């Protein structure tokens, strides 16, 4: 196992934090109206660009939408975003998404993602948790080269389906594993 000196870790974490903050990811725009407007625009983009995702929406008990997540790293990486949980097309809660990573990485990336809760139980578990982390129970459907995203590319038995789309930047291979979602008051 490789260990990093404390100073290296702190410098890397500070750099990642500054890069993340500088990318305009909604930090400082805490209002519910701003978050809802971004969620609306993101869903409009998702459903118009990938029409088959409407099938997921229609089958889901709820959808958590993170309109803009900024990930940056130089050895140590961090990601942050804010979004809303929609049930029956109404925002019922607001969340932040944060994650950190360590390893070979350099650059910055922005992307949007949506978590489709396919069962009432999965949605209830998410809403009850004081902090929920994306893990093994999430089925990932990635849009890597403009390909169609659809419910057909996932299994019907997955309690949570994650879609990552709209990637822009220099870090390839966005993932939500280890991302922690925390309820916020905008």
C-alpha positions as CSV (number, residue, x, y, z in Angstrom):
1,X,0.0,0.0,0.0
2,X,1.3,3.4,-0.9
3,X,1.1,6.1,1.7
4,X,1.3,9.8,1.0
5,X,3.0,12.3,3.3
6,X,0.4,14.5,5.1
7,X,1.7,17.6,3.3
8,X,1.2,16.0,-0.2
9,X,-2.3,14.9,0.7
10,X,-3.2,18.4,2.0
11,X,-1.8,20.2,-1.1
12,X,-3.6,17.8,-3.4
13,X,-6.9,18.1,-1.5
14,X,-6.6,21.9,-1.5
15,X,-5.9,22.0,-5.2
16,X,-8.9,19.7,-6.0
17,X,-11.1,21.9,-3.8
18,X,-10.0,25.1,-5.5
19,X,-10.5,23.5,-9.0
20,X,-13.9,22.2,-8.0
21,X,-15.0,25.6,-6.6
22,X,-13.8,27.5,-9.7
23,X,-15.9,25.4,-12.1
24,X,-19.3,27.1,-11.5
25,X,-21.1,24.1,-10.1
26,X,-23.7,25.9,-8.1
27,X,-21.7,26.6,-5.0
28,X,-23.2,29.7,-3.5
29,X,-26.5,29.3,-5.5
30,X,-28.4,27.5,-2.8
31,X,-31.9,28.7,-3.6
32,X,-34.5,26.1,-4.4
33,X,-35.7,28.0,-7.4
34,X,-32.2,28.0,-8.9
35,X,-31.8,24.2,-8.3
36,X,-35.3,23.5,-9.7
37,X,-34.6,25.5,-12.8
38,X,-31.3,23.6,-13.4
39,X,-33.1,20.3,-12.8
40,X,-35.8,21.2,-15.2
41,X,-33.3,22.1,-17.9
42,X,-31.3,18.9,-17.3
43,X,-34.4,16.7,-17.5
44,X,-35.5,18.5,-20.7
45,X,-32.1,17.8,-22.2
46,X,-32.1,14.2,-21.1
47,X,-35.6,13.4,-22.4
48,X,-35.2,15.3,-25.7
49,X,-31.7,13.9,-26.4
50,X,-32.4,10.4,-25.2
51,X,-36.2,9.9,-25.6
52,X,-36.1,6.3,-24.4
53,X,-35.3,7.6,-20.9
54,X,-38.9,8.6,-20.5
55,X,-39.7,5.0,-20.0
56,X,-37.4,5.0,-17.0
57,X,-39.1,8.1,-15.6
58,X,-42.5,6.5,-16.1
59,X,-41.5,3.4,-14.2
60,X,-39.5,5.1,-11.4
61,X,-40.9,5.8,-8.0
62,X,-38.6,8.9,-7.9
63,X,-35.7,10.5,-9.7
64,X,-32.7,12.3,-8.1
65,X,-31.3,14.8,-10.6
66,X,-27.8,16.3,-10.2
67,X,-27.7,18.9,-13.0
68,X,-24.0,19.7,-12.7
69,X,-21.4,17.8,-10.9
70,X,-17.8,19.1,-11.1
71,X,-15.0,16.7,-10.6
72,X,-11.3,17.8,-10.4
73,X,-8.1,16.2,-9.4
74,X,-4.4,16.2,-9.3
75,X,-3.5,12.9,-7.6
76,X,-6.3,13.6,-5.1
77,X,-9.7,14.3,-6.5
78,X,-13.0,15.7,-5.4
79,X,-16.5,16.1,-6.9
80,X,-19.5,18.2,-5.8
81,X,-22.9,19.1,-7.0
82,X,-26.4,19.9,-5.9
83,X,-29.8,18.7,-7.1
84,X,-33.3,17.7,-6.3
85,X,-35.3,14.6,-5.7
86,X,-38.5,14.5,-7.8
87,X,-41.5,12.3,-7.0
88,X,-44.4,12.6,-9.5
89,X,-42.4,15.5,-11.2
90,X,-42.4,17.6,-8.0
91,X,-39.3,18.4,-6.0
92,X,-39.7,16.9,-2.6
93,X,-36.1,17.2,-1.2
94,X,-32.8,18.8,-2.2
95,X,-29.4,17.0,-2.0
96,X,-25.7,17.6,-2.3
97,X,-23.5,14.9,-3.9
98,X,-19.8,14.7,-2.8
99,X,-17.1,12.3,-3.5
100,X,-13.3,12.0,-3.1
101,X,-10.7,9.8,-4.8
102,X,-7.0,9.2,-4.7
103,X,-4.9,7.7,-7.5
104,X,-3.6,8.5,-10.9
105,X,-5.8,11.4,-12.1
106,X,-5.3,14.9,-13.4
107,X,-7.8,17.3,-14.9
108,X,-11.4,18.4,-14.4
109,X,-14.7,17.2,-15.7
110,X,-18.3,18.3,-15.4
111,X,-21.3,16.0,-15.9
112,X,-24.9,15.5,-15.0
113,X,-26.4,12.4,-13.5
114,X,-29.8,11.0,-12.5
115,X,-30.7,8.2,-10.1
116,X,-33.9,6.5,-11.0
117,X,-35.4,4.7,-7.9
118,X,-37.2,1.8,-9.5
119,X,-39.0,0.6,-6.4
120,X,-40.8,2.3,-3.5
121,X,-38.5,0.5,-1.1
122,X,-35.3,1.8,-2.7
123,X,-36.8,5.4,-2.7
124,X,-37.8,5.1,1.0
125,X,-34.4,3.7,2.0
126,X,-32.7,6.7,0.2
127,X,-35.0,9.2,1.9
128,X,-34.6,7.7,5.4
129,X,-30.8,7.6,5.2
130,X,-28.9,10.5,6.8
131,X,-26.3,10.1,4.1
132,X,-26.6,7.6,1.3
133,X,-23.7,6.3,-0.7
134,X,-23.9,4.9,-4.2
135,X,-22.7,1.4,-4.1
136,X,-23.2,-2.2,-5.4
137,X,-27.0,-1.8,-5.6
138,X,-26.8,0.8,-8.4
139,X,-27.0,-0.3,-12.0
140,X,-24.9,2.1,-14.2
141,X,-25.8,3.1,-17.7
142,X,-23.2,5.4,-19.1
143,X,-23.5,7.5,-22.2
144,X,-20.0,7.3,-23.5
145,X,-20.1,8.3,-27.2
146,X,-23.5,9.8,-27.7
147,X,-25.1,6.4,-27.8
148,X,-28.8,6.0,-26.8
149,X,-29.5,5.5,-23.1
150,X,-32.6,3.5,-22.5
151,X,-34.4,1.2,-20.1
152,X,-33.6,-1.7,-22.4
153,X,-29.9,-1.4,-21.6
154,X,-30.6,-2.1,-17.9
155,X,-32.1,-4.9,-15.9
156,X,-35.7,-4.5,-14.7
157,X,-34.6,-5.9,-11.3
158,X,-32.2,-3.1,-10.4
159,X,-33.6,-1.0,-7.5
160,X,-31.6,2.1,-8.6
161,X,-30.5,2.9,-12.1
162,X,-27.9,5.7,-12.5
163,X,-27.5,7.6,-15.8
164,X,-24.4,9.7,-16.3
165,X,-24.5,12.1,-19.3
166,X,-23.4,15.4,-20.6
167,X,-19.7,14.8,-19.8
168,X,-17.3,17.6,-20.6
169,X,-13.8,17.9,-19.6
170,X,-10.5,16.0,-19.3
171,X,-11.2,13.2,-16.8
172,X,-12.7,10.1,-18.6
173,X,-14.8,7.4,-17.1
174,X,-17.1,9.2,-14.6
175,X,-18.5,6.9,-11.9
176,X,-20.8,7.5,-9.0
177,X,-19.4,4.7,-6.8
178,X,-18.6,6.2,-3.4
179,X,-20.6,9.3,-4.0
180,X,-22.4,10.4,-0.9
181,X,-25.8,12.1,-1.1
182,X,-26.8,14.3,1.8
183,X,-30.2,16.2,2.2
184,X,-29.7,19.9,2.2
185,X,-31.9,23.0,2.9
186,X,-31.4,25.3,-0.1
